[in-house]
Amino acid sequence: QVQLVESGGGLVQAGGSLRLSCVASGIIFSINDMGWYRQAPGKQRELVAFITSGGSTTYADSVKGRFTISRDNAKNTVYLEMNILKPEDTAVYYCNADDSKGWSSRNYWGQGTQVTVSS
């Protein structure tokens, strides 16, 4: 019912910046928490950051002070501003969101967007 589409990934040099966007579309009732995860080749997927509907944020220790998650509820969009990028940030970044109606809640994933940081 809900589709998540990420954009903004690409190739950037170490120390550079990128801004990822994720737009939720389809049959949406109420988007609650939204977050960003990443997965590097040969590694497990890890949480990067998430933000509640009220704007409360949580970050992985590895990105604190460098990344900022934000959202525009009117547009059902979540952003991830990535600054001072490091080669270890290289991964496929996935958007995640919860959509709820009453007592029912469903979780959705985007297809991912590649971020590559060169040294």
N, C-alpha and C positions, 0 to 999 in steps of 0.2 A: 504493500500500500504506500509505503514511503520510500523514496529513492534519495540517496545522498551522493552528490557529485563533488569531488574535490578538484581543485585547480590551483595553479601557482607554483608547482614544483618545477625543478630545472637543475641546471648545472651552475654552480657558483664557486668562487675561490674562497679559501679559508679567510675568515674575517668579514665576509660579505653578509648580505641579508636577503631573505625571501619572505614573502607573505603568502600563506596558504589560505584558501577559502573553501568552505564547504556549504553547499546550498541544499536544503531539504525541500523536496517537492512531492507531489502526489496527493493522496488522501491523508491529510494531516489533521489530527485532532488537537493535540497539545504537546509540543516538544518540551521535554523537561531537561535533563542533563545532556550536555553535549561534550564530546572530548576528542582528543587526538592521540592516536597510538602510532608506533612505528615499529618496523621490523627490518633488520639488516639481514643480509644473506647468511644462512647458517645459524641464526640466532632466533630466540623466541620473541614474540611480539610484546612490547612493553608500553605502559602508559606514559605519555608525555605530559599531558595536561588535561584537565576537564573543568567545566564551568557549569554551575547550576542555573536554573531559570532565573534565580534572583541575583546572579552575578558573582557568587562566591567561587573562587578559583583555587585549584590545587595543581602543583607542579612537581615533576620528578626532580630530584636533587641535581641531576646532571644538567638541567636546563634552567634552573632558577637564576634570575638576574639577566638571562639572555633572551628567553622566549616570553611572549605575552599572548594569552588567550583572551578573546573577547567575542561578543555576540551581538547580533541585531535581531531581536525577537520578532520585530515586524516583518523582517525579510527571511526569517527562519534560516539564518546564516551564522556560522561560527568561523572565526578567523584565528590564525596562528602566526604572529609576527616573530620571525626568527632572526636574531641578530648575533653578531660575532660567531658565525657558524664555524664549526670545526669538522675535520674529516670524519670523526666518530659520529657525527650527526647524519651521515649518509645512511639512508634507509628509504623504504617505501612508507609513506605516511598515510594513515587511514583515519577517516572521520567516523565517529560513532555517535549515535543519538538514541534517546528514548522518546517514544511517542505514546501518549496515554489518553484513554477515554474512560472516565469513571474509575473503576477498579482495575481495568485492563491496561497493561503496559507492554509494549513491544520494543525490542532493541534492533537497531539497523546498523549496517556497515556500508561504507562507500567502497569503491573499487580500488582506491589507493592512488597516490601520486608520488612519483619518484623524486627524491631530493638527493643530489650528489654534490658533495663538497670536496673540491680538489685542493691539494697542498702545493 
